[in-house]
Amino acid sequence: MRRHVRALIGNLLTSVVLVSVSLLNAGPVHAGAPPVAGAIRTEQRAAALPVSVDGGTWQSGHLQGMAIDHARGSMYFSFTDLLVRTDMSGNPIGSVTGFTGHLGDLDFNPDDGRVYGSLEYKDAPAFYIAIFDGESITQMNMDAQSTGVVSTVHLKEVTEDYTADLDHNGVFGGDTADTADHRYGCSGIDGITFGPSMERKDRVKLTVAYGIYSHTGRTDNDHQVLLQYDVRSWRKYEKPLLESAPHTSGPVAPEGKFFVHTGNTTYGVQNLEYDAHSGNWIMAVYRGKKAAYPNYSLFVIDGSKAPSWSAVQGQARPEVGRVLSLLPQGLHDEMTGQYGYRARGQYGLVSLDDGRFYLARAGTVGTGETSRQTGRAELYRWIGSTPDPFTPAATPAATPSAAGNGSS
């Protein structure tokens, strides 16, 4: 009996020593980053990456978002009604076509090896997360509805806010900014990213950002709205994409709904990205149109600050929600108190979680019916300068700065 107890104690002490050595060898944790940050996309910390990756030229809508899968050496580009997979030299591997809805921002989920994208069908109206089996995208022009490479999950919360009859006239205003309808000015969804829970920090969740109509006569559309979901249980909701019969299989509600006051934007967060190097969240937007605001094109959410229960400003009825804080760095407008930057990222923004980012460059070739859309991922480093915090990374950086830790 004593020998058995001594063996158990010995095994326990050995385990403690091994854990301690592992922690010592893990290196320093970046200040301000949540505990989960370094574990989200560790395989993306590659030292050498191409300065640019060409996403090709296509007869499609413009570039909407990008994602990277380091393990398979793949980049993904969303062109509104087309998904393109390339290798890291820009050679096409495959594509998915057949979308009549709006395919937006993308992100790669290392936990299941799939690519997630926002997908809108405003006429339905229905809003989905499209989930792509990237490994199976090995041919060009694979049909989204018949090849089985895409499944979808419906987001009920978005649909309810988009269709909200705020003027109580019994008529939904439709896909237009020129209406009193659409709660928070919701025009659907666009930006998405994987990152830690806004509250617990130790769980990885999918964060989805609303599109927001820019209506300059409203006061209730000056917040960005973010929803968080735990996708580990989503297999039970996933359905094939069938545009002729839109389904409503999905979670009843998000696990968290958050607001961040940025002032007016045009169609909300186009690209949303969690940066594990700094622990902050980056939102790239089309500039707003309200003269009262500085109308920045890039905002950074301070990941070190927990959301606070506060008033959601500008609503017709008093409302309290979980409000996030902007990082107090970058350009600062004293009249409104807003912080932000004037920078790219609206067409694609990918954090490599080491201070480097891929920013998208979108373009058009030709005119009229023969015009084609182009897209390319370009490597940058975050140095925190104003008005633009990014600088081209002609060569891999040895010790890049963290997003949000530059000069104010």
Secondary structure, DSSP 8 states (H G I E B T S, - for coil): -HHHHHHHHHHHHHHHHHHHHHHHHT----TT--TTHHHHSGGG--S---SEEEEEEESSS---EEEEETTTTEEEEE-BS-EEEEETTS-EEEEEE---SEEEEEEEETTTTEEEEEEEETTTTEEEEEEE-GGG--STTEETTTSS-EEEEE-HHHHHHHT--TT-SS----S-SSSS-SGGGEEEEEEEEEEE-TTTSSSEEEEEEEEE---TT-SS--EEEEEEE-GGGGGGT-EE--TTS----S-SS-SEEEEEE---EEEEEEEEEEETTTTEEEEEEEE---TTS---SEEEE-TTS--EEEE-TT-SS--EEEE--B-S-SEE-TTT--EEB----TT-EEE-SSSEEEEEEEEEESSGGG-EEEEEEEEEEE---SS--EEE-SS--SS---TT-S--
